[in-house]
Amino acid sequence: MVVMLGGMLLRTPASAALPDLTIYAPSTAPQVVYQSFATNDCTVNEGCILPGTRRLLAFTTETRNVGTADLILGNPATNSAFVFDPCHNHYHYIGFAEYRLLDTNFTLVLTSRKIGFCLEDVVRWDTNANVNPNRLYDCDYQGIQKGWGDVYQNVPCQWIDITRIASGNYILEMETNPQRSIAESDYSNNITRVPVVIPEPCATLAANDDFANATVIVASPSSFTTFNACAGKETGEPDHAGNAGGHSVWYKGTATSNGVVRLSTSGSDFDTLLAVYTGNAVSNLTLIASNDDIVLATIKQSALSFSVVSGTLYYIAVDGFDGAVGKVVLNINPPFNDAFTNCQSLTGASGRTNGYTIGATKESGEPDHNGDFGGHSVWYCWTAPASGIASFDTIGSDFDTLLAVYTGSTLDALTPVASDNDSGGNLASVVVFNVTGGQRYHVAVDGVTGATGNLVLNWMPASRLTIQPLSSTTYSLKLAGGQGTYSIEWSSDLAHWTNLTTLTLSGASQQYNDTGAGSFSRRFYRAVRSP
């Protein structure tokens, strides 16, 4: 058996434990969508798609490791199997998967490919697999544990271009590790096939095409994604933002209180029009506010704000300038600190702030935080009051966060300082790094594979857990650091952790004596701060 590790070929006995990769068919969920691509889009430069508006068969791939050993690729920066992509600003594993469209006679119609940019533990599908609160593999040290799977969803090149394909019945064939560049125990299960039906173009109209079928907005903040290529313009419908458009979709919501509502189409991939109305029919509307382009040189998306009256029903239309179509993203009250230049200021040596990433976007030139594509980042800026060691975490957030810290004054010229995914347990992230007094740091919070939610960001001087033997059976554990409640845990294998006690810091350090240490040949300790 030959194993490739870091670009080198190593021989291993045939009986050695190996990973085994397969694509889980039930999670595929193929759908036909329309999306627009600029000539300078990374996916165009990489050869995944042609520029313009394309019809795509999009789907999810959940690559599972069903083998008896972990798949370990390690640090992509030191593994020659990876290539750094300056457009996406991260490493790619070339040829991780190949996607094919077959007809019902299994004749090849089209071929596409997926460039693996991050192989990591995302889903624990095997209930007997390692329950590690801190996933073993992420974008900095890549791999997939046995019993775990990696998921690609809503990421670049996760599609087959079917723009010129006739309607009918087809088979989506997905193959992981097609070049056999990763040693596996079994290659026979690398191919997964799923039947798909490709309808006639726009055989089904967009669900919220008509004013009468407007999508209901039930919460704020919120974000909606749809496609307007199969939407039209109704008789009597006004020109939104002063342009004829031609492919509008509709939303509606009732204000629950007086105030100001902000809307944006940031994240859409075409030149949008945005308008807000009151009224009871598409031909009898009163314009409240509208916008064509955000007032920035190259931005063709829309944003506006308007005052609302409690109990009033408002209608929102999104269309395309001069009939443009593509992916529509409508954000209701997106976060103020979505953009790098609008970072929220943090002050003091310690503190806590609440926020959300719902409706946030990823900017052009923005790095992939902790190596994950993400897609919904918010920004904070903090000037260290003194030199020392600082700790930032997202403990208390309700989604799988990414956390990264940088120095630098512009988005496309940042210097990474620290990043993390999941070190805080329960999908929270923690970074600990040396700081220089007076230095300004930029902190980004994003979600793994595009996850969004409500976030909590904590910062404080780094906590320290020191251990001192008192006898052959007793160890003294002393915890010092930022305010909060901490669980003191122990482990014999660094994979399974048991709670010993809970300590609360409010300024002074706290101590706990572990009297059971002598029963084990080795004992590891850690302190995990509670939300």
DRENKEGU-974290 format. One line per 2 residues: their letters; for each residue x, y, z of C-alpha. Coordinates in nm, 2 decimals. Each point is the difference from the previous one (the first is absolute). Layout:
<recs>
a	X:Y:Z; ...
</recs>
This chain:
<recs>
mv	0.00:0.00:0.00; 0.13:0.35:-0.09
vm	-0.10:0.31:0.21; 0.06:0.36:-0.12
lg	0.09:0.23:0.29; 0.13:0.35:-0.05
gm	0.08:-0.08:-0.37; 0.21:-0.30:0.10
ll	-0.08:-0.37:-0.07; 0.02:-0.22:0.30
rt	-0.06:-0.38:0.01; -0.22:-0.14:0.26
pa	-0.10:-0.36:0.07; -0.31:-0.12:-0.18
sa	-0.16:-0.07:0.34; 0.04:0.35:0.13
al	-0.31:0.20:0.09; -0.10:0.24:-0.27
pd	-0.28:0.26:-0.06; -0.28:-0.08:-0.25
lt	-0.18:0.29:-0.17; -0.35:-0.01:-0.14
iy	-0.27:0.26:-0.09; -0.32:-0.02:0.20
ap	-0.28:0.00:-0.26; -0.30:0.12:0.22
st	0.16:0.33:0.07; 0.06:0.09:-0.36
ap	-0.33:0.20:-0.06; 0.07:0.11:-0.36
qv	-0.19:0.30:-0.13; 0.01:0.22:-0.32
vy	0.09:0.36:0.06; 0.11:0.30:-0.20
qs	0.30:0.20:0.09; 0.20:0.29:-0.16
fa	0.38:0.01:-0.01; 0.23:0.29:-0.08
tn	0.30:-0.04:-0.22; 0.23:0.05:0.30
dc	-0.18:-0.25:0.23; 0.24:-0.25:0.16
tv	-0.21:-0.29:-0.13; 0.03:0.13:-0.36
ne	0.38:0.04:0.04; 0.02:-0.36:0.13
gc	-0.19:-0.14:-0.30; -0.31:-0.11:0.20
il	-0.24:0.22:-0.19; -0.04:0.24:-0.29
pg	-0.08:0.36:0.06; -0.36:0.12:-0.03
tr	-0.33:-0.14:0.13; 0.02:-0.38:0.02
rl	-0.25:-0.27:0.08; 0.15:-0.24:0.26
la	-0.07:-0.33:0.16; 0.10:0.07:0.36
ft	0.03:-0.26:0.27; 0.16:-0.08:0.33
te	0.27:-0.26:0.06; 0.05:-0.16:0.34
tr	0.33:-0.20:-0.03; 0.01:-0.26:0.28
nv	0.30:-0.19:0.13; -0.14:-0.35:0.05
gt	0.35:-0.15:0.05; 0.19:-0.13:0.30
ad	0.24:0.30:0.02; 0.00:0.37:-0.03
li	0.07:0.17:-0.33; 0.29:0.23:0.08
lg	0.13:0.26:-0.25; 0.14:0.24:0.26
np	0.12:0.35:-0.05; -0.07:0.10:-0.36
at	0.29:0.25:0.00; 0.24:-0.29:0.03
ns	-0.18:-0.26:-0.21; 0.10:0.01:-0.37
af	-0.34:-0.15:-0.09; -0.15:0.34:0.07
vf	0.03:0.31:-0.22; -0.04:0.35:0.13
dp	-0.27:0.20:-0.19; 0.07:0.38:0.01
ch	-0.36:0.07:-0.12; -0.17:-0.18:0.29
nh	0.30:0.06:0.23; 0.01:-0.36:0.12
yh	0.14:-0.34:-0.08; -0.17:-0.24:-0.24
yi	0.02:-0.38:-0.02; -0.02:-0.05:-0.37
gf	-0.22:-0.29:-0.12; -0.17:-0.08:0.33
ae	-0.33:-0.08:-0.17; -0.14:-0.02:-0.35
yr	-0.37:0.05:-0.10; -0.16:-0.15:-0.31
ll	-0.34:0.03:-0.17; -0.10:-0.33:-0.16
dt	-0.31:-0.08:-0.21; -0.22:-0.29:0.09
nf	0.22:-0.24:-0.20; 0.30:0.11:0.22
tl	0.16:0.18:-0.30; 0.21:0.30:0.11
vl	-0.17:0.34:-0.08; 0.21:0.25:0.20
ts	0.29:0.00:0.25; 0.08:0.24:0.27
rk	0.24:-0.01:0.29; 0.03:0.12:0.36
ig	0.32:0.15:0.13; 0.03:-0.09:0.37
fc	0.09:0.31:0.19; -0.05:-0.13:0.35
le	-0.05:-0.35:0.12; -0.12:0.00:0.36
dv	-0.23:-0.16:0.25; -0.35:0.15:-0.05
vr	-0.25:-0.28:0.08; 0.03:-0.29:0.24
wd	-0.22:-0.26:-0.18; 0.12:-0.31:0.19
tn	-0.14:0.00:0.36; 0.29:-0.22:0.10
an	0.26:0.25:-0.13; 0.23:0.21:0.21
vn	-0.21:0.27:0.18; 0.26:0.27:0.00
pn	-0.13:0.35:0.09; 0.30:0.14:-0.18
rl	0.00:-0.15:-0.35; 0.33:-0.16:-0.08
yd	0.02:0.13:-0.35; -0.07:0.35:-0.15
cd	0.14:0.22:-0.27; 0.33:0.05:0.16
yq	0.06:-0.37:0.06; -0.22:-0.19:-0.24
gi	-0.15:-0.34:0.00; -0.32:-0.19:0.09
qk	-0.03:-0.22:0.31; -0.14:-0.35:-0.04
gw	-0.37:0.02:0.07; -0.01:0.37:-0.11
gd	-0.08:0.17:-0.32; 0.09:0.32:-0.19
vy	-0.28:0.20:-0.16; 0.02:0.23:-0.31
qn	-0.31:0.21:-0.03; -0.05:0.34:-0.17
vp	0.37:0.02:-0.08; 0.17:0.09:-0.33
cq	0.00:-0.26:-0.27; -0.25:-0.22:0.18
wi	-0.21:-0.04:-0.32; -0.02:-0.12:-0.36
di	-0.07:0.26:-0.27; -0.31:-0.12:-0.18
tr	-0.07:0.32:-0.19; -0.01:-0.18:-0.34
ia	-0.14:-0.33:0.12; -0.35:-0.11:-0.11
sg	-0.26:-0.09:0.25; -0.05:-0.36:0.10
ny	0.11:-0.27:0.24; 0.37:-0.03:0.09
il	0.23:-0.15:0.26; 0.23:0.21:0.21
em	0.32:-0.20:0.06; 0.24:0.12:0.27
et	0.34:-0.15:0.06; 0.23:0.08:0.29
np	0.37:-0.05:-0.03; -0.03:-0.08:-0.38
qr	0.38:0.00:-0.06; 0.06:-0.24:0.30
si	0.25:0.25:0.13; -0.12:-0.08:0.36
ae	0.06:-0.35:0.12; -0.33:-0.17:0.10
sd	-0.09:-0.35:0.12; -0.28:-0.02:-0.27
ys	-0.04:0.19:-0.32; -0.31:-0.18:-0.12
nn	-0.23:0.24:0.20; 0.15:0.32:-0.12
it	-0.27:0.06:-0.26; -0.36:0.10:0.09
rv	-0.28:0.04:-0.24; -0.32:0.20:0.05
pv	-0.29:0.03:-0.26; -0.09:0.36:-0.09
vi	-0.27:0.15:-0.22; 0.10:0.32:-0.20
pe	-0.32:0.19:-0.08; -0.06:0.23:-0.29
pc	0.15:0.34:0.07; -0.23:0.19:0.23
at	-0.26:-0.28:-0.01; -0.07:0.11:0.36
la	-0.01:0.37:0.08; 0.16:0.15:0.31
an	-0.22:-0.07:0.30; -0.02:0.37:0.09
dd	-0.02:0.13:-0.36; -0.34:0.16:0.04
fa	-0.09:0.27:0.24; -0.28:-0.22:0.14
na	0.25:-0.27:0.09; 0.25:0.22:0.17
tv	0.23:-0.19:0.25; -0.10:0.09:0.36
iv	0.27:0.16:0.22; -0.06:-0.13:0.35
as	0.32:0.10:0.18; 0.27:0.27:0.02
ps	0.28:-0.04:-0.07; -0.05:-0.24:-0.29
sf	0.14:-0.08:-0.34; -0.16:-0.16:-0.30
tt	0.15:-0.16:-0.31; -0.17:-0.09:-0.32
fn	0.04:0.04:-0.38; -0.19:0.24:-0.23
ac	0.08:-0.14:-0.34; -0.34:-0.18:0.00
ag	-0.19:0.31:0.12; -0.18:0.25:-0.21
ke	-0.17:0.34:0.03; -0.37:0.02:0.05
tg	-0.25:0.22:-0.18; -0.02:0.34:0.18
ep	0.32:-0.06:0.20; 0.21:0.32:0.05
dh	0.36:0.04:-0.12; 0.20:-0.05:0.31
ag	0.27:0.26:0.08; -0.09:0.17:-0.34
na	0.11:-0.30:-0.22; -0.22:-0.23:-0.20
gg	0.16:-0.31:0.14; -0.21:-0.30:-0.10
hs	0.07:-0.28:0.25; -0.13:0.11:0.34
vw	-0.05:-0.21:0.31; -0.21:0.12:0.30
yk	0.02:-0.01:0.38; -0.24:0.14:0.27
gt	0.01:0.06:0.37; -0.20:0.18:0.26
at	0.18:0.24:0.23; -0.02:-0.10:0.37
sn	0.10:0.34:0.13; 0.09:0.35:-0.12
gv	0.36:0.04:-0.11; 0.24:-0.02:-0.29
vr	0.05:-0.31:-0.22; 0.31:-0.05:-0.21
ls	0.01:-0.21:-0.31; 0.28:-0.11:-0.24
ts	0.05:-0.24:-0.28; 0.37:-0.05:0.09
gs	0.10:-0.36:-0.10; -0.21:0.01:-0.32
df	0.21:-0.07:-0.31; -0.16:0.25:-0.25
dt	-0.09:0.36:-0.03; -0.31:0.03:0.23
ll	-0.29:0.24:0.04; -0.17:0.03:0.34
av	-0.33:0.17:0.09; -0.25:0.02:0.30
yt	-0.37:0.06:-0.03; -0.33:0.00:0.18
gn	-0.32:-0.09:-0.17; -0.24:-0.29:-0.07
av	0.06:-0.07:-0.37; 0.30:0.00:-0.23
sn	-0.17:0.28:-0.21; -0.09:0.21:0.30
lt	0.32:0.05:0.20; 0.15:0.30:0.19
li	0.38:0.02:-0.02; 0.17:0.03:0.34
as	0.37:-0.03:-0.11; 0.21:-0.13:-0.28
nd	0.36:-0.04:-0.10; 0.20:-0.12:-0.31
di	0.37:-0.01:0.10; 0.18:0.04:0.33
vl	0.20:0.32:-0.02; 0.34:-0.17:-0.06
at	0.20:0.00:-0.32; -0.04:-0.36:-0.11
ik	-0.29:-0.13:0.21; -0.32:-0.08:-0.20
qs	-0.21:-0.12:0.30; -0.26:0.20:0.18
al	-0.06:0.12:0.35; -0.25:0.24:0.17
sf	-0.16:0.08:0.34; -0.35:0.12:0.07
sv	-0.22:0.09:0.30; -0.27:-0.25:0.08
vs	-0.33:0.03:0.19; -0.10:-0.27:0.23
gt	-0.28:-0.22:-0.15; 0.07:0.11:-0.36
ly	0.05:-0.26:-0.27; 0.29:0.07:-0.23
yi	0.09:-0.16:-0.33; 0.35:-0.03:-0.13
av	0.10:-0.06:-0.36; 0.34:-0.11:-0.14
dg	0.06:0.01:-0.37; 0.30:0.02:-0.24
fd	0.12:0.31:-0.17; -0.09:-0.01:-0.37
ga	-0.13:-0.36:0.05; 0.30:-0.14:0.17
vg	-0.04:-0.34:0.18; 0.19:-0.22:0.24
kv	0.00:-0.08:0.37; -0.21:0.24:0.21
vl	0.10:0.06:0.36; -0.22:0.22:0.21
ni	0.12:0.10:0.35; -0.23:0.14:0.26
np	0.20:0.22:0.25; 0.34:-0.14:-0.08
pf	0.27:0.05:0.26; 0.16:0.35:0.00
nd	0.35:-0.15:0.03; -0.04:-0.22:-0.31
af	0.28:0.20:-0.19; 0.36:0.01:0.12
tn	0.00:0.38:-0.02; -0.31:0.00:0.24
cq	0.16:-0.21:0.27; -0.16:0.03:0.34
sl	0.24:0.15:0.25; 0.09:-0.20:0.32
tg	0.16:0.17:0.30; 0.17:-0.11:0.31
as	0.20:-0.30:0.11; -0.31:-0.21:0.03
gr	-0.36:0.00:-0.10; -0.29:-0.16:-0.18
tn	-0.21:0.10:-0.30; -0.30:-0.16:-0.17
gy	-0.07:0.01:-0.37; -0.11:-0.22:-0.30
ti	0.13:-0.10:-0.34; -0.35:-0.05:-0.15
ga	0.00:0.21:-0.32; 0.38:0.06:0.00
tk	0.20:-0.06:-0.31; 0.36:-0.07:-0.10
es	0.18:0.29:-0.17; 0.22:-0.01:-0.31
ge	0.36:-0.07:0.11; -0.10:-0.12:0.34
pd	0.20:-0.30:0.12; -0.14:-0.34:0.10
hn	0.00:0.01:0.37; 0.17:-0.30:0.15
gd	0.02:-0.13:-0.36; -0.38:-0.05:-0.02
fg	-0.20:0.16:-0.29; -0.26:0.12:0.25
gh	-0.19:0.28:-0.17; -0.18:0.21:0.27
sv	0.27:0.19:0.20; -0.03:0.29:0.23
wy	0.29:0.21:0.13; 0.12:0.15:0.33
cw	0.30:0.22:0.07; 0.19:0.01:0.33
ta	0.31:0.20:0.11; 0.19:-0.19:0.27
pa	0.02:0.22:0.31; 0.33:-0.17:0.11
sg	0.24:-0.26:-0.12; -0.06:-0.36:0.12
ia	-0.21:-0.30:-0.11; -0.36:0.04:-0.10
sf	-0.28:-0.25:-0.05; -0.30:0.04:-0.23
dt	-0.28:-0.26:-0.02; -0.35:-0.05:-0.14
ig	-0.13:-0.20:0.30; -0.37:0.04:0.03
sd	-0.07:0.04:-0.38; -0.27:-0.22:-0.15
fd	0.17:-0.11:-0.32; 0.33:-0.16:-0.11
tl	0.24:0.30:0.00; 0.33:0.09:-0.16
la	0.22:0.25:0.18; 0.30:0.18:-0.15
vy	0.22:0.29:0.11; 0.21:0.22:-0.23
tg	0.21:0.32:-0.01; -0.01:0.23:-0.30
st	-0.20:0.30:-0.12; -0.15:-0.14:-0.32
ld	-0.20:-0.31:-0.07; 0.23:-0.13:-0.28
al	0.32:0.05:0.19; -0.06:-0.16:0.34
tp	0.26:-0.19:0.21; -0.15:-0.30:0.18
va	0.06:-0.01:0.38; -0.21:-0.29:0.12
sd	-0.30:-0.20:-0.11; -0.21:-0.29:0.12
nd	-0.30:-0.22:-0.05; -0.16:-0.20:0.30
sg	0.28:0.02:0.26; -0.26:0.14:0.25
gn	-0.21:-0.31:-0.01; -0.37:-0.02:-0.12
la	0.10:0.16:-0.33; 0.15:0.31:0.16
sv	0.33:0.14:-0.10; 0.29:0.13:0.21
vv	0.32:0.18:-0.09; 0.28:0.10:0.24
fn	0.28:0.22:-0.13; 0.27:0.24:0.11
vt	-0.10:0.37:-0.03; 0.20:0.32:-0.01
gg	-0.14:0.30:0.19; -0.14:0.26:-0.24
qr	-0.03:-0.24:-0.29; -0.33:-0.01:-0.19
yh	-0.14:-0.35:-0.07; -0.28:-0.10:-0.23
va	-0.22:-0.29:0.11; -0.22:-0.19:-0.25
vd	-0.28:-0.24:0.10; -0.15:-0.22:-0.28
gv	-0.18:-0.34:-0.01; 0.13:-0.34:-0.11
tg	-0.11:-0.08:-0.36; -0.22:0.31:0.01
at	-0.18:-0.05:0.33; -0.16:0.31:0.15
gn	-0.16:0.08:0.33; 0.02:0.21:0.32
lv	0.35:0.05:0.13; 0.16:0.08:0.33
ln	0.36:0.14:-0.01; 0.20:0.00:0.32
wm	0.34:0.15:0.06; 0.23:-0.01:0.30
pa	0.35:-0.06:0.12; 0.09:-0.36:-0.07
sr	-0.09:-0.24:0.28; 0.27:-0.24:0.13
lt	-0.04:-0.33:0.17; 0.31:-0.10:0.20
iq	0.06:-0.35:0.15; 0.21:-0.08:0.30
pl	0.03:-0.35:0.16; -0.08:0.00:0.38
ss	0.05:-0.37:0.04; 0.01:-0.32:-0.20
tt	-0.38:0.01:-0.02; -0.09:0.37:0.02
ys	0.06:0.28:-0.24; -0.07:0.37:0.06
lk	-0.18:0.17:-0.30; 0.02:0.38:0.01
la	-0.20:0.21:-0.25; 0.06:0.37:-0.07
gg	-0.12:0.23:-0.27; -0.31:0.17:-0.13
qg	-0.33:0.02:0.18; -0.25:-0.29:-0.05
ty	-0.09:-0.35:0.10; 0.22:-0.29:-0.11
si	-0.03:-0.37:0.00; 0.32:-0.18:0.10
ew	0.02:-0.33:-0.19; 0.24:-0.29:-0.02
ss	0.08:-0.26:-0.26; 0.23:-0.30:-0.04
dl	0.01:0.01:-0.38; -0.08:0.36:-0.10
ah	-0.31:-0.12:-0.18; -0.25:-0.08:0.28
wt	-0.03:0.26:0.28; -0.16:-0.02:0.35
nl	-0.11:0.29:0.21; 0.18:0.04:0.33
tt	-0.14:0.32:0.14; -0.12:0.35:-0.09
lt	0.19:0.32:0.10; -0.11:0.36:-0.03
ls	0.25:0.28:-0.05; -0.09:0.35:0.10
ga	0.35:0.15:0.03; 0.20:-0.23:0.23
sq	0.13:-0.35:-0.11; -0.18:-0.31:0.12
qy	0.15:-0.34:0.11; -0.13:-0.36:-0.01
nd	0.18:-0.31:0.13; -0.05:-0.32:-0.20
tg	0.03:-0.29:0.24; -0.06:-0.27:-0.26
ag	0.31:0.07:-0.22; 0.19:-0.30:0.14
sf	-0.24:-0.26:-0.15; 0.12:0.07:-0.35
sr	0.33:-0.03:-0.18; -0.06:0.33:-0.17
rf	-0.25:0.28:0.04; -0.05:0.31:-0.21
yr	-0.19:0.31:0.11; -0.17:0.29:-0.17
av	-0.23:0.29:0.10; -0.30:0.07:-0.22
rs	-0.19:0.32:0.06; -0.38:-0.02:0.01
p	-0.22:0.24:-0.21
</recs>
